[in-house]
Amino acid sequence: MAKVGKTADLSLSSEHDEKAALMQDAGSAKATGTVMGSPIQLGFPNAQFVMVFPYPEGSHDPSVKQSYLEPMEEPTTAWEDIFHGHERPAVVKDGISKQDFIAAVKDGVIDVLEGDGCNIVDFFSVDGDEHFVTISIEDPKTLSILAAKHEARARVKADAYRNAKKKVPTDQKMGKGKDFDFTRVDFDERHLNGAAMDNTCTAFVRYAEDIKEKLEDLSEPDKLRVARRTITQHLSLPALEQAEVMSKFFAAHDWEKVQELYARGWSNPLKFYKWPSGQMSDYLATYFGMQVAYFFHFYNSFMKWLSIPAILSVVVVIIRQLNVLSLYQVHLMNSAFGAGLCLWTTAFLASYKQSMDFKTLHWGMQGASAEVAQVRKSFRDELRGTCRETLQNLFHWVLCVLFIAETIGAVAYLTDARGLARENPEESTMGLPNTVFVLAAKYLVTVNIKVVDFAWMSLSPWLSGRENWRTDAELKSAMTLKIFAVKFVVFYYPFVYTLFIQPHVDGCEVVKGLEDRPLQGCLQQVRSDLGVFFITQVISEVVEVAVSIAMMYRTIKAEISRKSEGRQHLSYLEFQALGTPYTVTDEVADYMDVVFNFGFIAMFGVTMPPMCILCFLASFPLKRLCSLSLSALSLSLSLSLSL
């Protein structure tokens, strides 16, 4: 076991605390900040990735201590699975306790990564039951060697074009034929590291030491890719988790950059009113990576384009309320608004595809999907094409059909029950007086949507994760298809039924004074149901983030309450480790929320124009809450998913 000393507020292994001691002398290790009302320690250690190992000796639970004293199962096999060719120490043999095996693996991890040029600092958690190992590549020469070794992507400097007497490419071109020239535009915003932003689109090439003077510095995500590939060259992360040796592994946030994002309003809920910036996705790409950048580029594009139907819908609503038009003129106005929504839908999709293709080129991601993908740890090649795999996939699709059938059945029942309740106001339905049930039915439609959606979003990803998909890309594709198929019916069918099926099957409620317009009852019903659903949707998303913040706050307080002697503050890395993982399921769910809002506008915007306004206004605070969740509540970022 490593000898324990003290540096600043963190307990460190003495053989790895030279850097920490230097930082303490400079005073940087004593810097503190505040997160969720709790002071946290900043400035130490500098980390790109963090491994968290259990430390049972520091546990406050005697049963936990005892469980780690039990013999480790097949320790030699576990060691060989974890390390790629690293010599097994004599202490790792049959009969070694799990506690000692974890200590041996931790020391082995430190030795092998330090041997490849990584900077390692390790310390104990504030409550003493976990051992943190931070990993970073700080020496520029070491980073250059490893970047070339792992074939990192790097952008060519604009000066390299000029020195070669070539035109520096941008996204704007003037002139035709051979006489054209590129126009450079400098933006007001800057990258998070302070670097200027412009519209140049220089090429991306494989990093090589002999051309490094012609290349820009690697972005944060590219540095993380180099660090992760260095780690996985020597270690198997899945094997570390399967052996229960490592409890967490995540990419670490940079406090200063997170604060800069907050200052710019990206993750500040109080600045929800800010208009989407055209360069936001560019500086997100250089910090979070492409997954987050693509999502917020999509979200920003949708919000900007949504302003068009939102403004038009205000005009439509005002004219409808003033009753200055005849019925025929109202129909013409509605038809014109509907035609405008069709054109808007086409224009938005075409514009977004064009801008996304440009971002893909600008960020150097063109052809990135063709790179070799890592095989999932649970994949078994011997199961491909077997009856077991087929039945497992078929079972998932059968559940899809059952969830869809439940929605169809529930909508039919509620519609029929609502109609009978109107005809028999003196009786009761589902234990409620019919006069109350008629009012409650529109809320029951929303309740059914939310309950079924929650159940499916919990069950389907769990089943997908246990299916035999070879890569994460295959898993994501299969999971997205099944989630979308069910959500499409669950979200849209109740309203489609009211508009297109109910008038012919059950009939519509007769609206007083509009007896000659039989569809008005169904129109009023679907408008009421859509209003309840949208308001509930917004409130539920706000509550979800609020609950996450409350749980995070409670976890922090519980961690600090168990702090060991000599510790004052939680470190920023420990704070991040307390967060929940941002998984592929979360990413898909975030995309789905925006996509289905777009679908509601495209299909029901004419029926209920106020929905365009509500969706537009709600998108501002919801985007801020999503940003806050990514920067403050999530353990592993989207950039980690694509490394």
C-alpha positions as CSV (number, residue, x, y, z in Angstrom):
1,M,0.0,0.0,0.0
2,A,1.2,3.5,-0.9
3,K,2.4,5.7,1.9
4,V,-0.1,8.5,2.6
5,G,0.9,12.1,3.2
6,K,-1.0,15.4,3.1
7,T,-0.9,18.2,0.6
8,A,-3.3,21.1,0.7
9,D,-6.7,19.6,1.6
10,L,-6.1,16.3,-0.2
11,S,-4.5,13.1,1.1
12,L,-2.0,12.0,-1.5
13,S,0.3,9.1,-2.2
14,S,3.8,10.5,-1.4
15,E,5.4,9.0,-4.5
16,H,3.1,11.1,-6.8
17,D,2.8,14.4,-4.9
18,E,5.8,16.4,-6.3
19,K,3.5,18.3,-8.6
20,A,1.0,18.9,-5.9
21,A,3.6,20.2,-3.5
22,L,4.8,22.7,-6.1
23,M,1.2,23.8,-6.6
24,Q,0.8,24.2,-2.9
25,D,3.8,26.3,-2.7
26,A,2.4,28.5,-5.5
27,G,-0.9,28.7,-3.6
28,S,-2.9,27.4,-6.5
29,A,-4.0,24.3,-4.6
30,K,-5.7,26.4,-2.0
31,A,-8.1,28.1,-4.5
32,T,-11.8,27.4,-3.8
33,G,-15.0,27.9,-5.6
34,T,-18.7,27.3,-4.8
35,V,-21.0,24.8,-6.4
36,M,-24.6,24.3,-5.1
37,G,-23.8,26.2,-2.0
38,S,-20.9,24.0,-1.0
39,P,-17.2,25.2,-1.2
40,I,-15.0,23.0,-3.4
41,Q,-11.3,22.9,-3.9
42,L,-9.9,24.1,-7.3
43,G,-6.6,24.2,-9.0
44,F,-5.5,20.7,-8.1
45,P,-5.0,18.3,-9.6
46,N,-5.0,19.0,-13.4
47,A,-6.7,16.0,-15.0
48,Q,-7.9,14.8,-18.3
49,F,-9.3,11.5,-17.1
50,V,-10.1,10.2,-13.6
51,M,-10.2,6.6,-12.4
52,V,-11.9,5.9,-9.1
53,F,-10.9,2.8,-7.1
54,P,-12.7,1.5,-4.0
55,Y,-10.7,2.0,-0.8
56,P,-12.4,-0.4,1.7
57,E,-10.1,0.5,4.6
58,G,-11.7,4.0,4.7
59,S,-15.2,2.7,4.5
60,H,-17.6,3.5,7.4
61,D,-19.5,0.2,6.9
62,P,-17.9,-2.8,8.6
63,S,-19.7,-5.2,6.3
64,V,-18.1,-3.5,3.3
65,K,-14.6,-3.8,4.9
66,Q,-15.3,-7.5,5.5
67,S,-16.4,-8.2,2.0
68,Y,-13.2,-6.8,0.5
69,L,-11.2,-9.2,2.8
70,E,-12.7,-12.1,0.9
71,P,-10.4,-13.9,-1.6
72,M,-10.4,-12.5,-5.1
73,E,-11.9,-14.9,-7.7
74,E,-9.4,-16.0,-10.4
75,P,-7.0,-13.1,-9.7
76,T,-4.4,-14.1,-12.3
77,T,-7.0,-14.3,-15.1
78,A,-8.5,-10.9,-14.0
79,W,-5.0,-9.4,-14.1
80,E,-4.3,-10.7,-17.6
81,D,-7.7,-9.4,-18.8
82,I,-6.9,-5.9,-17.4
83,F,-3.3,-5.4,-18.4
84,H,-2.1,-5.9,-22.0
85,G,1.2,-7.7,-21.5
86,H,2.2,-6.0,-18.2
87,E,4.1,-8.3,-15.9
88,R,2.1,-9.8,-13.1
89,P,3.6,-9.1,-9.6
90,A,4.2,-12.0,-7.3
91,V,1.6,-10.8,-4.8
92,V,-1.2,-11.4,-7.4
93,K,-1.9,-15.1,-6.9
94,D,-4.7,-17.4,-5.7
95,G,-5.8,-16.5,-2.2
96,I,-5.1,-12.7,-2.5
97,S,-7.9,-10.6,-1.0
98,K,-10.0,-8.4,-3.1
99,Q,-8.7,-5.4,-1.2
100,D,-5.0,-6.3,-1.9
101,F,-5.9,-7.1,-5.6
102,I,-7.4,-3.6,-6.0
103,A,-4.3,-2.0,-4.5
104,A,-2.0,-4.1,-6.8
105,V,-4.0,-3.1,-9.9
106,K,-4.0,0.6,-8.9
107,D,-0.2,0.5,-8.5
108,G,0.1,-1.3,-11.8
109,V,-2.1,1.3,-13.6
110,I,0.0,4.1,-12.2
111,D,3.3,2.4,-13.2
112,V,2.3,1.5,-16.7
113,L,0.8,5.0,-17.5
114,E,3.7,6.9,-16.0
115,G,6.0,4.7,-18.1
116,D,4.2,6.1,-21.2
117,G,4.6,9.7,-20.2
118,C,1.3,10.3,-18.4
119,N,1.2,12.6,-15.4
120,I,-0.4,10.8,-12.4
121,V,-1.7,12.3,-9.2
122,D,-3.7,10.2,-6.7
123,F,-5.7,11.1,-3.6
124,F,-8.4,9.9,-1.3
125,S,-12.0,11.1,-1.4
126,V,-13.3,13.4,1.3
127,D,-14.9,10.5,3.2
128,G,-11.9,8.3,2.7
129,D,-13.6,5.3,1.0
130,E,-12.4,6.0,-2.6
131,H,-9.0,6.4,-4.2
132,F,-8.9,8.9,-7.1
133,V,-6.2,8.5,-9.8
134,T,-6.0,11.5,-12.2
135,I,-4.4,11.1,-15.6
136,S,-3.1,13.8,-17.9
137,I,-0.5,14.4,-20.6
138,E,1.0,17.8,-19.8
139,D,4.5,17.7,-21.4
140,P,4.2,19.2,-24.9
141,K,6.9,16.8,-26.3
142,T,5.2,13.7,-24.9
143,L,1.8,14.9,-26.2
144,S,3.4,15.4,-29.6
145,I,4.9,11.9,-29.7
146,L,1.7,10.2,-28.5
147,A,-0.5,12.3,-30.9
148,A,1.6,11.1,-33.8
149,K,1.6,7.5,-32.5
150,H,-2.2,7.5,-32.2
151,E,-2.7,9.4,-35.5
152,A,-4.7,12.3,-33.9
153,R,-6.5,14.7,-36.2
154,A,-5.1,18.2,-36.4
155,R,-6.1,21.4,-38.3
156,V,-3.7,23.0,-40.7
157,K,-2.7,26.5,-39.8
158,A,-3.8,29.3,-42.0
159,D,-0.2,30.5,-42.2
160,A,0.8,27.2,-43.7
161,Y,-1.4,28.0,-46.7
162,R,0.0,31.5,-47.0
163,N,3.6,30.2,-46.8
164,A,2.8,27.7,-49.6
165,K,1.3,30.5,-51.7
166,K,-2.2,29.0,-51.4
167,K,-5.5,30.7,-50.7
168,V,-6.8,30.2,-47.2
169,P,-10.2,28.5,-47.6
170,T,-13.3,30.0,-45.9
171,D,-17.0,29.6,-46.2
172,Q,-17.4,32.6,-48.4
173,K,-16.1,33.0,-51.9
174,M,-16.0,36.0,-54.2
175,G,-15.6,35.9,-58.0
176,K,-15.9,33.1,-60.5
177,G,-13.5,30.8,-62.3
178,K,-9.8,31.1,-61.6
179,D,-10.1,34.7,-60.4
180,F,-12.1,33.8,-57.3
181,D,-10.9,34.6,-53.8
182,F,-12.0,33.6,-50.3
183,T,-13.4,36.2,-47.9
184,R,-12.4,36.0,-44.2
185,V,-14.8,37.1,-41.5
186,D,-13.7,37.6,-37.9
187,F,-16.4,36.9,-35.3
188,D,-17.0,38.8,-32.1
189,E,-17.1,35.6,-30.0
190,R,-14.0,33.6,-29.1
191,H,-13.2,30.0,-28.2
192,L,-13.2,29.2,-24.5
193,N,-9.4,29.4,-24.4
194,G,-9.5,33.0,-25.7
195,A,-8.5,32.1,-29.3
196,A,-10.1,34.2,-32.0
197,M,-12.9,32.7,-34.1
198,D,-13.3,33.3,-37.9
199,N,-14.8,31.5,-40.9
200,T,-11.6,29.8,-42.2
201,C,-12.0,26.2,-43.1
202,T,-8.5,24.8,-43.3
203,A,-8.0,21.1,-43.8
204,F,-7.6,18.4,-41.1
205,V,-4.7,15.9,-41.4
206,R,-3.1,13.2,-39.4
207,Y,-0.8,14.6,-36.8
208,A,2.9,14.0,-37.4
209,E,5.9,15.5,-35.7
210,D,7.7,16.5,-38.9
211,I,4.8,18.8,-39.8
212,K,3.7,19.9,-36.3
213,E,4.9,23.5,-37.0
214,K,2.2,23.7,-39.7
215,L,-0.6,22.5,-37.4
216,E,-2.7,24.2,-34.9
217,D,-2.7,23.0,-31.3
218,L,-4.9,20.0,-30.6
219,S,-8.3,20.8,-29.3
220,E,-9.4,19.5,-25.9
221,P,-11.4,16.6,-27.3
222,D,-8.5,15.6,-29.5
223,K,-6.1,15.7,-26.5
224,L,-8.6,13.5,-24.6
225,R,-8.7,11.0,-27.5
226,V,-4.9,10.8,-27.4
227,A,-5.0,10.3,-23.6
228,R,-7.7,7.7,-23.8
229,R,-6.0,5.7,-26.6
230,T,-2.8,5.8,-24.5
231,I,-4.8,4.4,-21.6
232,T,-6.6,1.7,-23.6
233,Q,-3.3,0.6,-25.3
234,H,-2.2,-0.7,-21.9
235,L,-5.4,-1.3,-20.0
236,S,-8.9,-2.8,-20.6
237,L,-11.4,-0.5,-19.1
238,P,-14.3,-3.0,-19.4
239,A,-12.2,-5.6,-17.6
240,L,-11.5,-3.1,-14.8
241,E,-15.2,-2.6,-14.3
242,Q,-16.1,-6.2,-14.7
243,A,-13.6,-7.2,-12.0
244,E,-15.1,-4.5,-9.7
245,V,-11.7,-2.9,-9.3
246,M,-12.6,0.5,-10.8
247,S,-15.9,2.1,-9.8
248,K,-15.8,5.1,-12.1
249,F,-13.9,6.4,-15.1
250,F,-14.7,9.8,-16.6
251,A,-13.3,12.8,-18.5
252,A,-12.7,15.7,-16.2
253,H,-14.2,19.2,-16.6
254,D,-12.1,22.3,-16.7
255,W,-13.4,24.6,-14.0
256,E,-12.4,27.8,-15.8
257,K,-14.0,26.8,-19.1
258,V,-17.2,25.7,-17.3
259,Q,-17.3,29.1,-15.6
260,E,-16.7,30.8,-19.0
261,L,-19.7,28.9,-20.4
262,Y,-21.8,30.0,-17.5
263,A,-20.7,33.7,-17.9
264,R,-21.6,33.5,-21.6
265,G,-25.1,32.4,-20.6
266,W,-24.8,28.9,-22.1
267,S,-25.6,27.1,-18.8
268,N,-27.0,30.0,-16.9
269,P,-30.8,29.5,-16.4
270,L,-31.3,33.1,-15.6
271,K,-30.1,34.1,-19.1
272,F,-32.6,31.9,-20.9
273,Y,-33.8,34.9,-23.0
274,K,-30.5,35.1,-25.0
275,W,-30.8,34.5,-28.7
276,P,-28.9,31.5,-30.0
277,S,-25.4,32.4,-31.1
278,G,-24.2,31.3,-34.5
279,Q,-20.8,30.4,-33.2
280,M,-21.9,28.6,-30.0
281,S,-21.6,25.1,-31.5
282,D,-18.1,25.9,-32.7
283,Y,-16.7,26.7,-29.3
284,L,-18.7,23.8,-27.8
285,A,-17.0,21.5,-30.3
286,T,-13.5,22.5,-29.1
287,Y,-14.4,21.7,-25.5
288,F,-17.2,19.1,-25.2
289,G,-16.6,17.4,-28.5
290,M,-18.8,16.8,-31.5
291,Q,-21.7,15.0,-29.8
292,V,-22.7,18.0,-27.8
293,A,-21.8,20.4,-30.6
294,Y,-24.1,18.6,-33.1
295,F,-27.0,18.6,-30.6
296,F,-26.8,22.3,-29.8
297,H,-26.3,23.2,-33.4
298,F,-29.6,21.3,-34.2
299,Y,-31.3,22.9,-31.2
300,N,-30.2,26.4,-32.1
301,S,-31.2,25.9,-35.8
302,F,-34.6,24.7,-34.7
303,M,-35.1,27.7,-32.3
304,K,-34.2,30.2,-35.0
305,W,-36.5,28.7,-37.6
306,L,-39.3,28.3,-35.1
307,S,-39.5,32.1,-34.7
308,I,-41.2,32.2,-38.2
309,P,-44.3,30.1,-37.4
310,A,-44.3,31.6,-33.9
311,I,-44.7,35.1,-35.3
312,L,-47.2,34.1,-37.9
313,S,-49.3,32.2,-35.3
314,V,-49.6,35.4,-33.2
315,V,-51.2,37.1,-36.3
316,V,-53.5,34.1,-36.9
317,V,-54.6,34.0,-33.2
318,I,-55.3,37.7,-33.1
319,I,-57.4,37.6,-36.3
320,R,-59.3,34.6,-35.1
321,Q,-60.1,36.3,-31.8
322,L,-61.2,39.5,-33.4
323,N,-63.9,37.7,-35.5
324,V,-63.4,40.2,-38.4
325,L,-63.3,37.5,-41.1
326,S,-66.1,35.4,-42.5
327,L,-66.0,31.6,-42.1
328,Y,-64.8,31.3,-45.7
329,Q,-62.0,33.8,-45.1
330,V,-61.0,32.0,-41.9
331,H,-60.7,28.8,-43.9
332,L,-58.5,30.6,-46.5
333,M,-56.3,32.0,-43.7
334,N,-55.9,28.6,-42.1
335,S,-55.1,27.1,-45.5
336,A,-52.5,29.7,-46.2
337,F,-51.0,29.2,-42.7
338,G,-50.9,25.4,-43.3
339,A,-49.2,25.9,-46.7
340,G,-46.7,28.2,-45.0
341,L,-46.0,25.5,-42.4
342,C,-45.4,23.0,-45.2
343,L,-42.9,25.3,-46.9
344,W,-41.4,26.2,-43.5
345,T,-40.8,22.5,-42.7
346,T,-39.1,21.8,-46.1
347,A,-37.0,25.0,-45.8
348,F,-35.9,24.2,-42.2
349,L,-34.9,20.6,-43.0
350,A,-33.0,21.7,-46.2
351,S,-31.2,24.5,-44.4
352,Y,-30.3,22.4,-41.4
353,K,-28.9,19.6,-43.6
354,Q,-26.8,22.2,-45.5
355,S,-25.5,23.8,-42.3
356,M,-24.8,20.4,-40.7
357,D,-22.8,19.3,-43.7
358,F,-20.8,22.5,-43.4
359,K,-20.2,22.0,-39.7
360,T,-19.1,18.4,-40.4
361,L,-16.5,19.7,-42.9
362,H,-15.5,22.6,-40.6
363,W,-15.0,20.4,-37.6
364,G,-13.0,17.8,-39.6
365,M,-15.6,15.1,-39.1
366,Q,-16.1,14.2,-42.7
367,G,-15.3,10.5,-43.1
368,A,-14.9,10.0,-39.3
369,S,-17.8,7.5,-39.3
370,A,-15.6,5.2,-41.4
371,E,-13.0,4.8,-38.7
372,V,-12.7,1.5,-37.0
373,A,-15.2,1.3,-34.1
374,Q,-14.5,-0.4,-30.8
375,V,-16.2,-3.7,-30.1
376,R,-18.6,-3.6,-27.2
377,K,-17.5,-5.5,-24.1
378,S,-20.7,-7.5,-24.0
379,F,-20.6,-8.6,-27.6
380,R,-20.3,-12.3,-28.3
381,D,-19.4,-13.2,-31.9
382,E,-20.5,-16.8,-31.3
383,L,-24.1,-15.6,-30.8
384,R,-24.4,-13.8,-34.1
385,G,-27.2,-15.3,-36.2
386,T,-28.2,-17.8,-33.6
387,C,-31.8,-18.6,-32.5
388,R,-31.1,-17.0,-29.1
389,E,-30.1,-13.7,-30.7
390,T,-33.1,-13.7,-33.1
391,L,-35.6,-14.5,-30.3
392,Q,-34.1,-11.8,-28.1
393,N,-34.4,-9.1,-30.8
394,L,-37.9,-10.4,-31.7
395,F,-39.0,-10.1,-28.0
396,H,-38.0,-6.5,-28.0
397,W,-40.1,-5.8,-31.2
398,V,-43.1,-7.7,-29.6
399,L,-42.9,-5.3,-26.7
400,C,-42.9,-2.4,-29.2
401,V,-46.2,-3.7,-30.6
402,L,-47.7,-4.1,-27.1
403,F,-46.8,-0.6,-26.1
404,I,-48.3,0.8,-29.3
405,A,-51.4,-1.4,-28.8
406,E,-51.8,0.0,-25.2
407,T,-51.8,3.6,-26.5
408,I,-54.4,2.8,-29.2
409,G,-56.6,1.0,-26.8
410,A,-56.3,3.6,-24.1
411,V,-57.2,6.4,-26.5
412,A,-60.2,4.5,-27.8
413,Y,-61.4,3.8,-24.3
414,L,-61.0,7.4,-23.0
415,T,-62.7,8.8,-26.1
416,D,-65.6,6.4,-25.8
417,A,-65.9,7.0,-22.0
418,R,-65.7,10.7,-22.5
419,G,-68.6,10.6,-25.0
420,L,-70.7,8.5,-22.8
421,A,-70.0,10.7,-19.8
422,R,-71.3,13.8,-21.7
423,E,-74.5,12.0,-22.6
424,N,-75.1,10.7,-19.0
425,P,-73.9,13.5,-16.7
426,E,-75.8,12.0,-13.7
427,E,-73.8,8.8,-13.7
428,S,-70.1,8.1,-12.9
429,T,-67.1,6.7,-14.7
430,M,-64.0,5.2,-13.1
431,G,-65.4,6.3,-9.7
432,L,-65.7,9.9,-10.7
433,P,-68.9,11.8,-11.4
434,N,-69.3,12.1,-15.2
435,T,-69.2,15.9,-15.0
436,V,-65.8,15.6,-13.4
437,F,-64.6,12.8,-15.6
438,V,-65.3,14.8,-18.8
439,L,-62.9,17.5,-17.4
440,A,-60.4,14.9,-16.2
441,A,-60.3,12.9,-19.4
442,K,-58.1,15.4,-21.2
443,Y,-55.6,15.1,-18.3
444,L,-55.8,11.3,-18.5
445,V,-54.7,11.4,-22.1
446,T,-51.6,13.3,-21.0
447,V,-51.0,11.0,-18.1
448,N,-51.2,8.0,-20.3
449,I,-48.7,9.5,-22.7
450,K,-46.2,10.4,-19.9
451,V,-46.6,7.1,-18.1
452,V,-46.1,4.9,-21.3
453,D,-43.3,7.1,-22.4
454,F,-41.5,6.8,-19.1
455,A,-42.0,3.1,-19.0
456,W,-40.7,2.6,-22.5
457,M,-37.7,4.9,-22.1
458,S,-36.8,2.9,-19.0
459,L,-37.3,-0.5,-20.5
460,S,-36.2,-0.2,-24.1
461,P,-32.7,1.1,-23.5
462,W,-32.2,-1.6,-20.8
463,L,-33.2,-4.3,-23.3
464,S,-31.1,-2.8,-26.1
465,G,-28.0,-2.8,-23.9
466,R,-28.4,-6.5,-23.3
467,E,-28.7,-7.4,-27.0
468,N,-25.7,-8.6,-28.9
469,W,-24.8,-5.5,-30.9
470,R,-21.2,-5.4,-32.0
471,T,-20.5,-1.6,-31.7
472,D,-22.0,1.3,-29.9
473,A,-23.1,2.7,-33.2
474,E,-25.1,-0.4,-34.0
475,L,-26.6,-0.3,-30.5
476,K,-27.5,3.4,-30.8
477,S,-29.1,2.8,-34.2
478,A,-31.2,-0.1,-33.0
479,M,-32.2,1.6,-29.8
480,T,-33.2,4.8,-31.6
481,L,-35.4,3.0,-34.1
482,K,-37.4,1.2,-31.4
483,I,-37.7,4.3,-29.2
484,F,-38.9,6.4,-32.1
485,A,-41.4,3.8,-33.3
486,V,-43.2,3.7,-29.9
487,K,-42.9,7.4,-29.1
488,F,-44.2,8.4,-32.5
489,V,-47.5,6.5,-31.8
490,V,-47.6,7.4,-28.1
491,F,-47.1,11.1,-28.7
492,Y,-49.1,11.7,-31.9
493,Y,-51.8,9.1,-32.1
494,P,-54.1,10.5,-29.4
495,F,-54.4,13.8,-31.3
496,V,-54.5,12.2,-34.7
497,Y,-57.4,10.0,-33.5
498,T,-59.4,13.0,-32.2
499,L,-59.0,14.9,-35.5
500,F,-59.3,12.1,-38.2
501,I,-60.9,9.0,-36.6
502,Q,-63.3,10.2,-33.8
503,P,-65.5,12.3,-36.2
504,H,-66.3,9.1,-38.2
505,V,-66.5,6.6,-35.3
506,D,-67.7,8.3,-32.1
507,G,-68.7,11.7,-33.5
508,C,-67.7,15.1,-32.0
509,E,-69.3,17.1,-29.2
510,V,-71.8,19.6,-30.5
511,V,-70.6,23.2,-29.7
512,K,-73.4,25.5,-28.7
513,G,-74.0,28.1,-31.4
514,L,-71.9,26.1,-33.9
515,E,-74.3,23.2,-34.6
516,D,-73.8,23.6,-38.3
517,R,-70.0,22.9,-37.9
518,P,-69.8,19.4,-36.5
519,L,-66.0,19.2,-36.5
520,Q,-65.7,22.1,-34.1
521,G,-66.2,19.9,-31.1
522,C,-63.2,17.7,-32.1
523,L,-61.1,20.7,-32.9
524,Q,-61.8,22.3,-29.5
525,Q,-61.1,18.9,-27.8
526,V,-57.7,18.4,-29.5
527,R,-56.7,22.0,-28.8
528,S,-57.5,21.5,-25.2
529,D,-55.6,18.2,-25.0
530,L,-52.6,19.7,-26.9
531,G,-52.5,22.6,-24.5
532,V,-52.5,20.4,-21.4
533,F,-49.9,18.1,-22.9
534,F,-47.5,20.8,-23.9
535,I,-47.7,22.6,-20.6
536,T,-47.2,19.3,-18.7
537,Q,-44.3,18.5,-21.0
538,V,-42.5,21.7,-20.1
539,I,-43.2,21.4,-16.4
540,S,-42.1,17.8,-16.3
541,E,-38.7,18.7,-17.9
542,V,-38.2,21.5,-15.4
543,V,-39.1,19.2,-12.5
544,E,-36.7,16.5,-13.8
545,V,-33.8,18.9,-13.8
546,A,-34.8,20.3,-10.4
547,V,-35.0,16.8,-8.9
548,S,-31.5,16.1,-10.3
549,I,-30.2,19.2,-8.7
550,A,-31.8,18.4,-5.4
551,M,-30.4,14.8,-5.5
552,M,-27.0,16.1,-6.4
553,Y,-27.1,18.6,-3.5
554,R,-28.2,15.9,-1.1
555,T,-25.4,13.6,-2.3
556,I,-22.8,16.4,-1.8
557,K,-23.9,17.1,1.7
558,A,-23.9,13.4,2.6
559,E,-20.4,13.0,1.2
560,I,-19.1,16.0,3.1
561,S,-20.8,14.8,6.4
562,R,-18.6,11.7,6.3
563,K,-15.3,13.7,5.6
564,S,-12.2,12.3,7.1
565,E,-10.0,14.2,9.6
566,G,-8.0,16.9,8.1
567,R,-10.2,17.5,5.0
568,Q,-12.1,20.7,4.7
569,H,-13.6,20.8,1.2
570,L,-14.8,18.5,-1.6
571,S,-12.5,18.7,-4.6
572,Y,-14.0,19.6,-8.0
573,L,-13.1,16.1,-9.3
574,E,-15.0,14.5,-6.4
575,F,-18.0,16.7,-7.2
576,Q,-18.0,15.5,-10.8
577,A,-17.7,11.9,-9.7
578,L,-21.0,12.3,-7.7
579,G,-22.9,13.1,-10.9
580,T,-24.9,10.7,-13.0
581,P,-23.5,9.4,-16.3
582,Y,-24.6,11.1,-19.5
583,T,-25.4,8.0,-21.5
584,V,-26.3,7.3,-25.1
585,T,-29.9,7.0,-23.9
586,D,-29.8,10.5,-22.5
587,E,-28.4,11.8,-25.8
588,V,-31.1,10.0,-27.8
589,A,-33.8,11.4,-25.4
590,D,-32.5,14.9,-25.8
591,Y,-32.7,14.7,-29.5
592,M,-36.1,13.1,-29.4
593,D,-37.6,16.0,-27.3
594,V,-36.6,18.5,-30.0
595,V,-37.6,16.2,-32.9
596,F,-41.1,15.6,-31.5
597,N,-41.6,19.3,-30.8
598,F,-40.8,19.8,-34.5
599,G,-43.3,17.1,-35.4
600,F,-46.1,18.7,-33.3
601,I,-45.6,22.0,-35.0
602,A,-45.6,20.5,-38.5
603,M,-48.7,18.4,-37.9
604,F,-50.8,20.3,-35.5
605,G,-49.6,23.9,-35.9
606,V,-52.6,24.9,-38.0
607,T,-55.0,23.3,-35.6
608,M,-53.5,25.0,-32.5
609,P,-51.4,28.1,-33.5
610,P,-50.7,29.0,-29.8
611,M,-48.7,25.8,-29.7
612,C,-46.1,27.4,-32.0
613,I,-45.8,30.3,-29.6
614,L,-45.6,28.1,-26.5
615,C,-43.0,25.8,-28.1
616,F,-40.9,28.7,-29.2
617,L,-40.9,30.4,-25.8
618,A,-40.4,27.2,-23.8
619,S,-37.4,26.2,-25.9
620,F,-35.3,29.0,-24.4
621,P,-35.4,27.9,-20.7
622,L,-35.4,24.2,-21.6
623,K,-32.2,24.6,-23.6
624,R,-30.5,26.3,-20.7
625,L,-31.6,23.6,-18.3
626,C,-30.2,21.0,-20.7
627,S,-26.9,22.9,-20.8
628,L,-26.9,23.2,-17.0
629,S,-27.4,19.4,-16.7
630,L,-24.5,18.7,-19.0
631,S,-22.0,21.0,-17.3
632,A,-23.0,20.6,-13.7
633,L,-24.8,17.3,-13.2
634,S,-23.4,14.8,-15.6
635,L,-20.5,12.5,-14.7
636,S,-19.3,11.6,-18.2
637,L,-19.7,13.9,-21.1
638,S,-20.7,13.2,-24.7
639,L,-17.1,13.8,-25.7
640,S,-16.2,10.7,-23.7
641,L,-18.8,8.6,-25.6
642,S,-17.1,9.2,-29.0
643,L,-13.4,8.9,-28.0
